[in-house]
Amino acid sequence: CVGFTLSTGRSDGEDVAYKASGNRLANGQFDPNRFNRTADNYSGRDNFYVRATAANVASFPYLQDQFNRGTGMVIVNPDPAAGAFNRLINYSTEDGFTYQDPEDDFETKWDGVRLNINHSFTGMDLTSLTSYDNTYANERNGGELTGFSPMREGDWRVWQQEFRLTSTTEGPVRWLTGLYFTSSESEEDTWVANVGAAGGMGVAPGIDINSTYKAWSAYAQADWAASEQLTFTLGLRYTDDRLSADNENWVRTVCGFTPSDTGQSAWTRDFRAAGCPGQTPGRVTGNTDSPVQELSQWGGKLGANYLFGDASMAFASYSEGFKGGAYDNRALSTGDDPIGPEFMKAYEVGYKGEFVDNTLQVNAAAYFYEWEDLQLFESYGGIPALVNVPGVEIKGIEIEAKWAPNEKWYFQGALGTADTEVVDTTGLNPASAATPGKEITNTPELTYNVMGVYTIPLGNGELSLMMKYRYEAPYFYSFVQNAGGYDESTSNGYLDARAGYVFGDDRQYEIALWGNNLTETFACGGVGYGAGAGGNLNFGCNAKSLGEAMYGMTFQAKFGEN
């Protein structure tokens, strides 16, 4: 038999968001009525900027708490009218609030096509997966309070093709094999514009790059049932990829300019390519050579499963994997450019079992990872960097349980630990704060989640009530990891709830009311940390949770077969 699926699609979107700016602390006094916030559905940025003396920071409990929580930027400067950071305060509109035109904020367009073909032969199935995507994005992450408005404009064209054969015969050996090809071309510009900050920013860093990526890989995997209880798995994969940039369009630029809030159109690639007309010092270029990343590498997996009856299984595996190099295209990026590939060796043992008449499922695993040249984000004095850390080790456990005692109740929970350590920094950029013995960034030592669902018949449908709680232990945002805890998160918990009603002859309709982050947890997803000019201390937080609960209602309808 032959199966054939062809689909095409297009989407266009514009972001409509309100940005408010002000200052948390001015002249050494706290003003709780002013703030800077950007929120868009489940993501957002909540930045706090502070100008104060070192004594203010040490003596002011609220400020010290925010500082320890990683929620503030502190400018240690006793004179608010002096220093290089006057631009942090923007009163371009009443009470320091500003509004960005949505047309300047975000625009995205996607065109794509998918082609899936399936054919059954004697003893095997053939699958062909083809796709082409063309994505355009023009986005602006406004930060009027600081005067920084990071921007990106890009066009990405990606083609992918995979052929896969899978065995269908009965017997002790099951196998699959395949070929994968991909090719992509991109034109991406990232830069920073001044959007009217008092005093002027003076520079507008940017990166313009045209890049090409080509890769192919061949893979195969076989499962051999040596007995009714014991099965061995062997997998191999060979990959060859190449990432390169156009000599004429790999350019770092710095333009001097006066404050402007006219939008991002004035600072495009064409503007910088023309030498930043009317600006001083004009266009300053950085590396214009064509950095090339090439990788030809074998990877694989060796594993074994052992069945204890029909309801439990133990397993063990060893695998080697890798990821190719990349460019750091952020406008303010520093560090290794480009970064090289990373390599990992993974060891894992575990157990899966079902209990209580198969209503309770328990999965548990222990793992140990060895990384060579792990790709990580870092901060060099508050400036973002993407680097290869030469040696990293991670070990931990993962436990998951699912229990359905009856038709009405369902419970689920999971727990994970991660003990991380930098073990080698040989050859790492001297600006890095990573040293052997430190933890890797953004990795909590403990996470867990629990969820309960209660479902009851109601009319022509079912009503489901769900509550979920997630917890993450403190972790470091950077390799600074100082005793003051400025770059360490707090422990955070999140409570979500949902009530959904499914109805219709085929249960094809659902209406739901939901609330997320009912604990109103504020948490940073990353920070910028480091010494500024004139002895000032810079610290900023990009929020992954804004400290506010979010409520909503959704309606869903299904048509045809699922």
Order of alpha helices (4+ residues) and beta strands (2+ residues): beta-beta-beta-beta-beta-beta-beta-alpha-alpha-beta-alpha-beta-beta-beta-beta-beta-beta-alpha-beta-beta-beta-beta-beta-beta-beta-beta-beta-beta-beta-beta-beta-beta-beta-beta
